[in-house]
Amino acid sequence: MTALLILGGLILLVAGGEGLVRGAIGLAKAGGVSPTVIALTIIACGTSAPELVVCVEAALSGFPGIAVGNVVGSNVANLLLIVGMAAMVHPMACQRTDVLRNGAVLAGGTAIFTVICLDGVVERMAGIGLSVLLVVYILGSWWLSRRGLNMAVGGPEEAEEVTDGPRLAALLTASGLVAVLLGAHLLVMGAVDLARLMGISETTIGLTVVAFGTSLPELATVLAAAFRRRPELAFGNIIGSNIFNLLGIMGITATVAPVPVPAQVVGVDLWVMAVATVGVLAAMYTGSRVSRGEGVVMLAAYIGYFVVLLGGLMPAHLVL
């Protein structure tokens, strides 16, 4: 039953995330918004919807370790696993202006999130503050797009891209949201059961199984962009998703209910996320792209981190 819950939850999350993103793109296209901003906001928020629902569900169910672990674990997976795999498919070109502008927001958000978590709990006021910062970022991105300051990197393929009509887009968005809600509920139930059966902490499950599962929509979107050689969509989705995870997901979750931060996250995983953020942004900026070799290093780093977590190699006093 546990395996069926996890499998069913993952399937619904992936299918729901795909429907949500496809519908959101159709609605945004109808409004005449640039692909870069769509990736940074609409697609990023859509692919992060599973993380949001899982975190709120986990917090309300009394499993804060899964909530915090999912945010941190998803960001690490996005940066090391997904960027690494995408770069191995095709080197990911990045405009330095985009890295400076949006990368600076991600780095700043990571620093703020880390400082808040060091207190051992994310209180409601902190959650409200994080949510406000996300709203400011989204509105600022759209404002810059309207002024023509957030240009896409894409080529002629952009004009040929076929999108759904407004009605179908709205239907896909609504049905995708329903699937995400149900899938998240099943995944949390299955993850908690798995943690109990295997004697693994809920924090570790949140950092690994749940984080990987809720990052699948980002993985599918970024790999599709890599195969189609649309680096602006891949870059925007990863950066936007990580910003949304830190500010939006934890902000909304903490606003609903204060979230205790496990010692393992404070002692180890926050710093893994911070180093991964700085390392990937540096790779994007210095060479204006992420090369295949850098992608291999990122993927290897994620595999090592994943194995350490599941192998129980964390210091005993840090695992709750």
C-alpha positions in Angstrom: 0.0 0.0 0.0 2.8 2.4 0.8 4.4 1.9 -2.6 1.1 2.4 -4.3 0.6 5.7 -2.4 4.0 7.0 -3.4 3.7 5.8 -7.0 0.2 7.2 -7.4 1.2 10.5 -5.8 4.2 10.9 -8.1 2.2 10.1 -11.2 -0.5 12.6 -10.3 2.1 15.2 -9.4 3.9 14.8 -12.8 0.7 14.8 -14.8 -0.8 17.6 -12.8 2.3 19.7 -13.0 2.4 19.2 -16.8 -1.2 20.2 -17.2 -0.7 23.2 -14.9 2.3 24.4 -16.8 0.8 23.9 -20.2 -2.3 25.7 -19.2 -0.4 28.5 -17.6 1.7 29.0 -20.7 -1.4 29.2 -22.9 -3.0 31.8 -20.6 0.2 33.8 -20.4 0.7 33.7 -24.1 -2.8 35.0 -24.6 -1.8 38.0 -22.5 1.3 38.7 -24.6 4.0 38.1 -22.0 7.6 37.2 -23.0 8.9 33.6 -22.7 11.6 34.5 -20.3 9.2 36.0 -17.8 6.8 33.1 -18.4 9.6 30.8 -17.4 10.6 32.9 -14.4 7.1 33.3 -13.0 4.3 31.3 -14.5 6.2 28.1 -15.3 8.3 28.3 -12.2 5.2 28.7 -10.0 3.4 26.0 -11.8 6.2 23.4 -11.5 6.7 24.4 -7.9 3.0 23.8 -7.1 3.7 20.2 -6.0 6.2 21.4 -3.4 3.8 24.0 -2.1 0.9 21.6 -1.6 3.2 18.9 -0.1 4.7 21.4 2.4 1.4 22.9 3.5 0.0 19.4 3.8 3.0 18.1 5.8 3.0 21.1 8.1 -0.7 20.8 8.9 -0.3 17.0 9.4 2.4 17.6 12.0 5.4 16.6 9.9 7.5 19.7 9.7 10.6 17.7 8.7 9.1 16.8 5.4 8.0 20.5 4.8 11.5 22.0 5.4 13.3 19.0 3.9 11.2 19.3 0.7 12.1 23.0 0.2 15.8 22.5 0.8 16.0 19.1 -1.0 14.1 20.4 -4.0 16.4 23.4 -4.4 19.5 21.1 -4.2 17.9 18.7 -6.8 17.0 21.6 -9.1 20.5 23.0 -9.0 22.7 19.9 -9.1 20.5 17.1 -10.6 18.4 19.0 -13.1 20.9 21.7 -14.3 23.5 18.9 -14.4 21.3 16.6 -16.6 20.2 19.5 -18.8 23.8 20.6 -19.4 24.8 17.1 -20.3 22.0 17.0 -23.0 23.1 20.4 -24.3 25.3 23.1 -22.8 23.0 25.6 -21.1 23.7 29.1 -22.5 23.0 31.9 -20.0 22.9 35.7 -20.5 25.0 37.4 -17.9 22.5 40.1 -17.4 19.8 37.5 -16.5 22.2 35.7 -14.2 23.1 39.0 -12.4 19.5 40.2 -12.1 17.7 36.9 -11.2 20.7 35.1 -9.8 21.2 37.9 -7.3 17.5 37.5 -6.2 18.1 33.8 -5.7 21.3 34.3 -3.8 19.7 36.9 -1.6 16.6 34.7 -1.0 18.9 31.8 -0.1 20.8 34.0 2.4 17.6 35.3 4.0 16.0 31.9 4.2 19.2 30.5 5.8 19.3 33.2 8.5 15.6 32.6 9.3 16.1 28.9 9.6 19.1 29.2 11.9 16.6 30.3 14.7 15.2 26.8 14.6 11.7 27.7 13.5 10.1 29.8 10.7 7.5 31.9 12.4 4.3 33.3 10.9 5.8 36.9 10.6 8.8 35.5 8.8 6.5 33.6 6.5 4.5 36.7 5.7 7.8 38.6 5.0 9.0 35.9 2.6 5.7 35.9 0.8 5.8 39.7 0.4 9.3 39.5 -1.1 8.0 36.9 -3.7 5.2 39.2 -4.7 7.6 42.1 -5.1 9.9 39.9 -7.3 7.1 38.7 -9.5 5.6 42.2 -10.0 9.1 43.5 -10.7 9.8 40.9 -13.3 6.6 41.6 -15.1 7.3 45.4 -14.9 10.8 44.9 -16.4 9.3 42.7 -19.2 6.8 45.4 -20.1 9.6 47.9 -20.3 11.6 45.6 -22.6 14.4 45.0 -20.0 14.0 41.2 -19.7 14.7 39.9 -23.2 14.5 36.2 -24.2 17.4 34.3 -25.5 15.3 32.1 -27.8 15.5 32.2 -31.6 13.0 31.7 -34.4 11.5 28.6 -32.9 9.6 30.9 -30.5 7.2 32.1 -33.2 6.5 28.6 -34.4 5.5 27.3 -30.9 1.9 26.2 -30.8 -0.1 27.0 -27.7 -3.5 26.0 -26.5 -6.5 28.3 -26.8 -7.7 30.2 -23.7 -10.5 27.8 -22.9 -8.3 24.7 -23.2 -5.6 26.4 -21.2 -8.0 27.3 -18.4 -9.2 23.6 -18.3 -5.7 22.3 -18.2 -4.8 24.7 -15.4 -7.8 23.7 -13.3 -7.4 19.9 -13.9 -3.7 20.1 -13.3 -4.2 21.9 -10.0 -6.7 19.2 -8.8 -4.2 16.4 -9.8 -1.4 18.2 -7.9 -3.5 18.5 -4.8 -4.5 14.9 -4.8 -1.0 13.7 -5.7 0.6 15.7 -3.0 -1.7 14.2 -0.4 -1.0 10.7 -1.5 2.8 11.4 -1.6 2.9 12.7 2.0 0.9 9.7 3.3 3.2 7.3 1.5 6.4 9.1 2.5 5.4 9.1 6.2 4.6 5.4 6.0 7.9 4.7 4.3 9.8 6.6 7.0 8.2 4.6 9.7 8.7 1.2 8.0 12.4 1.8 7.2 13.3 3.7 10.4 14.4 6.7 8.4 13.8 10.2 9.7 11.0 12.2 8.2 13.5 14.9 7.4 15.6 12.5 5.3 12.6 11.3 3.5 11.6 14.9 2.8 15.1 15.7 1.5 15.3 12.7 -0.8 12.1 10.8 -1.9 9.7 13.7 -1.6 12.1 16.4 -2.9 13.0 14.3 -5.9 9.3 13.5 -6.6 8.1 17.1 -6.4 11.1 18.2 -8.6 10.0 15.9 -11.5 7.9 18.7 -13.2 11.0 20.9 -13.2 13.0 18.0 -14.5 10.6 17.3 -17.4 10.3 21.0 -18.3 14.0 21.7 -18.2 15.0 18.6 -20.2 12.4 19.4 -22.8 13.9 22.9 -23.1 17.4 21.5 -23.3 16.4 19.1 -26.1 14.7 21.9 -28.0 17.7 24.2 -27.3 15.7 26.8 -25.5 18.1 27.8 -22.7 16.1 30.8 -21.6 13.2 28.5 -20.6 15.5 26.1 -18.7 17.4 28.9 -16.9 14.2 30.8 -16.1 12.4 27.7 -14.8 15.3 26.6 -12.4 16.0 30.1 -11.1 12.3 31.0 -10.8 11.4 27.7 -9.1 14.1 28.0 -6.5 13.1 31.5 -5.7 9.5 30.4 -5.4 10.5 27.5 -3.2 12.4 29.7 -0.7 10.1 32.7 -0.6 6.7 31.4 -1.7 6.5 27.9 -0.5 8.1 28.4 2.9 6.4 31.8 3.2 2.9 30.4 2.7 3.6 27.3 4.7 4.9 29.3 7.7 2.0 31.7 7.4 -0.5 28.8 7.7 1.5 27.2 10.6 4.9 28.0 12.1 7.5 25.4 10.8 10.1 24.0 13.2 13.5 23.4 11.4 15.1 20.1 12.1 18.7 20.1 13.4 19.9 18.1 10.4 18.7 20.8 8.1 20.3 23.6 10.1 23.6 21.7 10.6 24.1 20.3 7.1 21.5 20.7 4.4 21.1 24.5 4.5 24.8 24.8 3.8 24.7 22.2 1.0 22.0 24.3 -0.6 23.9 27.5 -0.2 27.1 26.1 -1.7 25.2 24.5 -4.6 23.5 27.9 -5.3 26.7 29.8 -5.3 28.5 27.2 -7.4 25.8 26.9 -10.1 25.4 30.6 -10.4 29.1 31.1 -10.7 29.2 28.5 -13.5 26.4 30.2 -15.3 28.0 33.6 -15.0 31.7 33.0 -15.6 31.4 31.1 -18.9 27.9 32.5 -19.9 26.9 28.8 -20.0 26.9 25.6 -18.0 29.2 23.1 -19.9 28.8 19.4 -20.2 31.8 18.9 -17.9 30.3 21.1 -15.3 27.0 19.2 -15.7 28.8 15.9 -14.9 30.3 17.4 -11.8 26.9 18.7 -10.6 25.2 15.4 -11.2 28.0 13.5 -9.4 27.7 15.9 -6.5 24.0 15.3 -6.2 24.3 11.5 -6.4 26.9 11.7 -3.6 24.6 13.9 -1.5 21.7 11.6 -2.1 23.7 8.4 -1.2 25.0 10.1 2.0 21.4 10.9 3.1 19.9 7.5 2.4 23.0 5.7 3.6 22.6 7.2 7.1 26.0 8.7 7.0 24.9 12.0 8.6 26.2 12.6 12.2 23.7 10.9 14.6 23.1 14.0 16.6 21.9 15.9 13.5 19.3 13.3 12.4 15.9 13.8 14.0 
